Amino acid sequence: MGLKALENGLIRFTNVKVPRENILWGEGKGLKLALTTLNTGRLTLPASAAGGSKAMLNVSRWWSNERVQWGAPIGKHEAVAQKVGMMAANTFAMEAISGLTVGLAEHGGYDIRLEAAIAKMYNTEHGWRIVDDTLQIRGGRGYETADSLRARGEPAIPIERAMRDFRINLIFEGSSEIMRLFIAREAVDHHFKLAFPIVAPESSFGQRVRAAAKSAPFYATWYPSRWLPRATTYGEFGSLAKHLRFAERRARKLGRSLFHAMVRFGPRLERKQMVLFRAVDIGAELFAIAAACVRAQMLAKKGNSKAVALADLFCREARVRVDALFDRFYGSNDQAIYRVAQQVLRGEHAWLEQGIVGMMDIEAEAELATEDPAEKDEPAVAR
Ligand SMILES: Cc1cc2nc3c(=O)[nH]c(=O)nc-3n(C[C@H](O)[C@H](O)[C@H](O)COP(=O)(O)OP(=O)(O)OC[C@H]3O[C@@H](n4cnc5c(N)ncnc54)[C@H](O)[C@@H]3O)c2cc1C
């Protein structure tokens, strides 16, 4: 689709001999090394997503001034202005998230697993929406290839290519879903270990009592602290202080909400991806608010006070999203959605797929593709 110079494939290691001096970290530790490397390796993606969004903002600003429709530059029409304003605010936040996370990694001594995963997930998803908005702002020209535009004397701006090249960012180095699972697991791991035996249906009375005794000292201080406001006012952040106070309050609420979800669902919480993913999205927004405020304050200290307006707009919108996520934390339609999905998977709604000239006979195609190339005469080259 994009990144044409890359080839994707599965690698098998069968009877591979590795010279002793080439073993990294030690025998059997390769996977751990690979996963650790991913923490910093995946930081290239939030950075490039922020960079790509800057390029999109540049195109959108130019075209929104240039293109006149219905008697005014399209940027003066609210529908386009809304996109341009949020594009700038979100790009600012994305750069803040990337800068903060990379700064932590370069400083060393921090466990950045959560921050790296949030940065990857958040920036690639916001970046994708920015590419999509840019294409929309460019209208029909956004959909055309650069060659097509050039051929008819228009500036050859490759938004069609940007869209193809950008899309993979939500999939490789850990797909958005896997990032959310990873973040959720990290966030609830401590509770899983401490308190699950109390709420697990299969636990005996004795196991429950022992787990309650073990976890009591932790929860006796942790749980009340999720309700008690902190004394800090974040006064040094000026007009942005209110956003940081909001983030601090909602972070405590998130802790409480996850704990309540664990009591409600018990071990089943691990499979409640719709609930867990909302919690992750709230956490990501709060991290983004903090990053945006810190960056705006840093830039203001260096003489760029304009960044405060971008951070303020970003935080206002992020706060709306956070409260909307809390409002439907348990998703009143989650069960209905899952039920219908399972009906679809069982083929009960296959009737809906009828009445078209389909793309292909998928089952026949799948059968052809699963034939083992090793059993055929021809070499296993890419098709
Ligand atoms: C251009 C390109 C370059 C690549 N380069 C590299 C590379 O250099 N090195 C490398 O190692 N890999 C590389 N990959 C592979 C890439 O990392 C994988 O494609 C990616 O991790 C997703 O895995 P998958 O394709 O097997 O999807 P699957 O794991 O089959 O996932 C399919 C869908 O199901 C979702 N899903 C899967 N499991 C769960 C779950 N438990 N809960 C909820 N949802 C789930 C996924 O998010 C996805 O939406 C590359 C891929 C491409 C396309």
The ligand as an SDF file (V2000), in Angstrom:
LIG
                    3D

 53 58  0  0  0  0  0  0  0  0999 V2000
    5.2050   -2.7200    5.7360 C   0  0  0  0  0  0  0  0  0  0  0  0
    5.4300   -3.5940    6.9350 C   0  0  0  0  0  0  0  0  0  0  0  0
    6.6620   -3.6300    7.5480 C   0  0  0  0  0  0  0  0  0  0  0  0
    6.8760   -4.4280    8.6640 C   0  0  0  0  0  0  0  0  0  0  0  0
    8.1350   -4.4560    9.2150 N   0  0  0  0  0  0  0  0  0  0  0  0
    8.3770   -5.2960   10.2430 C   0  0  0  0  0  0  0  0  0  0  0  0
    9.6920   -5.4260   10.7810 C   0  0  0  0  0  0  0  0  0  0  0  0
   10.6210   -4.7450   10.3420 O   0  0  0  0  0  0  0  0  0  0  0  0
    9.8890   -6.2970   11.7940 N   0  0  0  0  0  0  0  0  0  0  0  0
    8.8860   -7.0620   12.3120 C   0  0  0  0  0  0  0  0  0  0  0  0
    9.1070   -7.8390   13.2270 O   0  0  0  0  0  0  0  0  0  0  0  0
    7.6250   -6.9500   11.8160 N   0  0  0  0  0  0  0  0  0  0  0  0
    7.3510   -6.1070   10.8080 C   0  0  0  0  0  0  0  0  0  0  0  0
    6.0800   -6.0190   10.2890 N   0  0  0  0  0  0  0  0  0  0  0  0
    5.0240   -6.8560   10.8730 C   0  0  0  0  0  0  0  0  0  0  0  0
    4.1420   -6.0560   11.7970 C   0  0  0  0  0  0  0  0  0  0  0  0
    4.8170   -5.7470   13.0020 O   0  0  0  0  0  0  0  0  0  0  0  0
    2.8530   -6.8390   12.0560 C   0  0  0  0  0  0  0  0  0  0  0  0
    2.1130   -6.8280   10.8590 O   0  0  0  0  0  0  0  0  0  0  0  0
    2.0310   -6.2240   13.1800 C   0  0  0  0  0  0  0  0  0  0  0  0
    2.6970   -6.3810   14.4230 O   0  0  0  0  0  0  0  0  0  0  0  0
    0.6320   -6.8390   13.3050 C   0  0  0  0  0  0  0  0  0  0  0  0
    0.7190   -8.2180   13.3880 O   0  0  0  0  0  0  0  0  0  0  0  0
   -0.1280   -9.1050   12.3690 P   0  0  0  0  0  0  0  0  0  0  0  0
    0.0090   -8.5330   11.0080 O   0  0  0  0  0  0  0  0  0  0  0  0
    0.2650  -10.5060   12.5960 O   0  0  0  0  0  0  0  0  0  0  0  0
   -1.6320   -8.8460   12.8140 O   0  0  0  0  0  0  0  0  0  0  0  0
   -2.4940   -9.7920   13.7570 P   0  0  0  0  0  0  0  0  0  0  0  0
   -1.7630  -10.0570   15.0260 O   0  0  0  0  0  0  0  0  0  0  0  0
   -2.9820  -10.9340   12.9810 O   0  0  0  0  0  0  0  0  0  0  0  0
   -3.7010   -8.8140   14.0960 O   0  0  0  0  0  0  0  0  0  0  0  0
   -4.8400   -8.6410   13.2530 C   0  0  0  0  0  0  0  0  0  0  0  0
   -5.7830   -7.6550   13.9620 C   0  0  0  0  0  0  0  0  0  0  0  0
   -6.2080   -8.2010   15.2140 O   0  0  0  0  0  0  0  0  0  0  0  0
   -5.8620   -7.3390   16.2880 C   0  0  0  0  0  0  0  0  0  0  0  0
   -5.4890   -8.1570   17.4350 N   0  0  0  0  0  0  0  0  0  0  0  0
   -4.5400   -9.1120   17.4830 C   0  0  0  0  0  0  0  0  0  0  0  0
   -4.4880   -9.6690   18.7060 N   0  0  0  0  0  0  0  0  0  0  0  0
   -5.4350   -9.0480   19.4520 C   0  0  0  0  0  0  0  0  0  0  0  0
   -5.8840   -9.1770   20.8090 C   0  0  0  0  0  0  0  0  0  0  0  0
   -5.3270  -10.0550   21.6320 N   0  0  0  0  0  0  0  0  0  0  0  0
   -6.8590   -8.3610   21.2440 N   0  0  0  0  0  0  0  0  0  0  0  0
   -7.4100   -7.4400   20.4210 C   0  0  0  0  0  0  0  0  0  0  0  0
   -7.0390   -7.2850   19.1280 N   0  0  0  0  0  0  0  0  0  0  0  0
   -6.0670   -8.0700   18.6480 C   0  0  0  0  0  0  0  0  0  0  0  0
   -4.6870   -6.5230   15.7560 C   0  0  0  0  0  0  0  0  0  0  0  0
   -4.5590   -5.2960   16.4270 O   0  0  0  0  0  0  0  0  0  0  0  0
   -5.1120   -6.3310   14.3010 C   0  0  0  0  0  0  0  0  0  0  0  0
   -6.0470   -5.2950   14.2140 O   0  0  0  0  0  0  0  0  0  0  0  0
    5.8280   -5.2170    9.1840 C   0  0  0  0  0  0  0  0  0  0  0  0
    4.5730   -5.1620    8.5810 C   0  0  0  0  0  0  0  0  0  0  0  0
    4.3740   -4.3770    7.4640 C   0  0  0  0  0  0  0  0  0  0  0  0
    3.0160   -4.3660    6.8210 C   0  0  0  0  0  0  0  0  0  0  0  0
  1  2  1  0
  2  3  1  0
  2 52  2  0
  3  4  2  0
  4  5  1  0
  4 50  1  0
  5  6  2  0
  6  7  1  0
  6 13  1  0
  7  8  2  0
  7  9  1  0
  9 10  1  0
 10 11  2  0
 10 12  1  0
 12 13  2  0
 13 14  1  0
 14 15  1  0
 14 50  1  0
 15 16  1  0
 16 17  1  0
 16 18  1  0
 18 19  1  0
 18 20  1  0
 20 21  1  0
 20 22  1  0
 22 23  1  0
 23 24  1  0
 24 25  2  0
 24 26  1  0
 24 27  1  0
 27 28  1  0
 28 29  2  0
 28 30  1  0
 28 31  1  0
 31 32  1  0
 32 33  1  0
 33 34  1  0
 33 48  1  0
 34 35  1  0
 35 36  1  0
 35 46  1  0
 36 37  1  0
 36 45  1  0
 37 38  2  0
 38 39  1  0
 39 40  1  0
 39 45  2  0
 40 41  1  0
 40 42  2  0
 42 43  1  0
 43 44  2  0
 44 45  1  0
 46 47  1  0
 46 48  1  0
 48 49  1  0
 50 51  2  0
 51 52  1  0
 52 53  1  0
M  END
$$$$
